[in-house]
Amino acid sequence: RALRAVAPYTAKEDSRPVLTAVALKRGEEVEAVAADGFRLVWEEVTGKLPGSGMLLIPRRAVAALEYLWKRSPAPAHVGEDFSPAQAAAAKRLVLLEWKGQTLRVRFGGDQELVLAMHLVEGTFPSYGQLIPKPTDRSFTAMADELKRAVSQLAGVAKDGAGIVRLQWGEGELRLSASGESIGDVKVSLSAQVNESGRIALNLSYFEEYLKGKDGAITLAMTGPESSPVLITYQGRSNHVIMPMFVQW
């Protein structure tokens, strides 16, 4: 789940190969991490992995793993120590084996299915140092309402520079976009506002983030309008987006 969740945020260009991979952090706290230079996303993984550092898994390998995972056979049998619940979930047991730049993932019926891959070489950025702290300039709104508002502005934004401006204050969030042939279009919705603020985001990045979300989303500025935006969903802050430079 974690690998699949962050994989879309890997870099699509090969100018920085390490950013084309999903980084799996080893240690007592395991996380799957992806970054493309404009966005940073991380997901917690239950459990721990021996050692320290990162396993840089190619994005295509994540897709292959998901494909095989969905089609892998259920275990033919499980150990006597397994409870019925554990037996039902036995298909989810995974064995990771790595040596040098090679990683093998074993799963499926009696772990008979093995996916071997060559890890991406290089050093992943120290992402923990890149996660900014939120300021009080933040708002909380419902995901469905945000998606509806962004959808209304999408055509206009694509007709222009592909930018959505967000301004909030006094219990209201105002979204706007400008198109070359249409001009300015604005949409307002109710929001829980901490302190007023404003930020401009890439339309595609914001749309991609909102996809599949349901419930409250909090967006917080972390400094000036040129500083990254920290987004919190379901009580977890795990998404950073760089803003766009605009004239207000």
N, C-alpha and C positions, 0 to 999 in steps of 0.2 A: 504494500500500500504506500509506504513512504517513498520508495524508489519511483513508483508510477506517478505520485503526486508532484514530485519536483522535476522530473525529466523534461517536461515542456519548457522549463525555464533555462535550460542549458543553451550555450551559444550555438548558433547555426553556422557561423563562419569558423574556419580553421586557423585564423590568425593567432589565436591563443588556444592551443589544443587542450590544455587542462580544463578550460571552461566548456568544452564540448562534452565533458564527462559528468556523471553524477558522483559526487564524493560521498563515500560512506565512512563516517568518522568512527574510529575504533576507541575502545576504552570502557570505563564504567558507564558513561553516558553515550549512547549510540545515536547518531543523527544522519539522515540523508540530506545532502546540501546541493544546491545548484545555483549558478550565477552566470549572467551573460554580459556583465559590465554595466547594465542598466537596472537589473533586478537581482535581488538576493532572496532565496527561499530555503527554508529548512524545516524538516519534519522529524520529530522524535521517533525512535524505534525502541520498543520494549526489549530489555535484555542488555547484554554487554558482549563486547568482542575483545579478545586478548590483544595486548599491546597498545600502541598509540599511533597517531598519524592517520592518513587517509588511504582508502582503496578507491582509485579513480576508475569507475565502471563506465565503459562507453555507452552513449545514449542508445545506440542500436541494440546493445546487449540487454538493456533494460526492457526494450520492446519485445525481444525474443524471449526473455524470461517470463514476461507476462503472458505471451502467447502459449508457451509450453505449460505454464502454471495452470491456466484455465483448462487445459486438456490432459493434464497428467492423471494417471489412474489412482484410485484410492488404494491405500495399503491393503495387502491381502490379509495381513494379520498384525496385531499389535501385542506388546508385552503384557504379561499378567498384571503388572503394576499399574496399568492404564485404567483410569476410570472411564465410564461410558462417554462422558463429555470429552475427555482427552482422546478417546478412540475416534469419536466423530470428527475431531479436529486434526487427526493425525496427518492428514494430507498436507497440513500447513507446516509441518516440521521441516526445517531446512538445515542442511549442513554446509557450512562454508569452509573451504580449504584453499589456502593461498601460499604461494612460495614464489619469491621474486616478483615478476610481473605477470604471473599466471594465477587466475582465480577460477576455482571450480565450485559450482553450486549444485548440490545434490538434493532432490526432493522427489515427490511422487510415491508410488507404491514401493514400499521398502527402500526408498531413496534410490531406485534403479535408474531414474532419469537424471542425467548429468549435463549441465551446460558449462562448457569451458570457454574461457575468454582471456584475451591478452589485455591487461590493464593499461590505461593511458599513463605514459611516463610524464613526470614533472611534479611540481609542488603547487598544491591548491592554495589559494589565498587564505590568510588567517581570518576567516570570516567572522569569528567572534569579535574581533576588533572593529569590524565594519558595521556591526549592528548598532545603530544610534539609539539614544534614549529619547523618549517622547517628551514633548513640552505640554503645557496646558492648552495650547491652541489645537483643539481637537473637536470632532463631532462623532456622534453615533447615529446611524440610520439603518433602516431595514434593507436587506439585500434585494428583495423583490422590487422595492420602490427605486432603489439605485439602478437596477438593471432596466427598469421601465424608462427612467429618465435618460439614461445613457443611450438606450435604443432610439428614443425620440430625437436625440442630437446626432446620432451616428452619421446619417446621410449628409448633414450640414458640415460636420467636422471633416469628413472624407473629401468634401468639395473644397476644403481649405487645407490647413496644415496638419490635420489629424490630431487636433488638440482639444481637450475638454477642460474648461476652467471651473474650479469649484471655489465658492465663497460662502462662508457660514457665519451666522451670528443671530442672536435673539430668537433661538428656537427654529431657525429656518436654514436650509441648505439651498443655494442657488447654483445651478449648473448652466453653463453657456458654451456655445461653439460658434465659430464664424466660417462662412463659406464664401468663395469668390463670387458666385452668381446669386447666392441667396441672402447673404448678409448675416446679421447676428440673430441667434435664436436662444431663448432662455427657458429653463424649466425650474420650478421650485418644488420643494417637498419639506415636510416637517422633519426635524432632527433634534436630538438632544445635544446641545452645544455647551462645551466647557468654557473655552475662550474663543472669540472670533478669530478667523484666519482666512487665508486664501492660498490656493496652489493650482498649478496647471499640470495635467497629466497626459501622457500619450494615450490616445483613444484605444488603440489595440491592446496595450498593456492593461488598461483598466477593464476593458471588456473581458479579457482572458482571465483576469483575477476573479471577476464576479461570477463567471460561469460555474454553475453547480452549487453556488452558495445559497443558503436559506437561513435567515435569522439576522441578528444584529451584527453590524460591522462598524468598527471604530477606526477612523483615520486620524493620525496625529502628525503634526509638523514636528520636526526635530531641531529646528533652527530657523535661519532665514529662508525665504522662498526658494532659494537655490539648493537647500539641504534636502536629503532623502526624506521620504514619507514612510512612516511605520504603520502597518495595517494589522489590526487585531481581529480575529474571528473565533468565535466560540471560546473566548477567554484566553486564547493563545496568540501571542505576537510572533509571526513567523514569515512576514513578507515585507520587503523593503523595495521601494520604487524610486528611482531618480526622477525629479520633476522636469518639466519643460521650461525653457526660458521664454517669457512672453512680456509684452507691454500691457499694463492694465489701464 
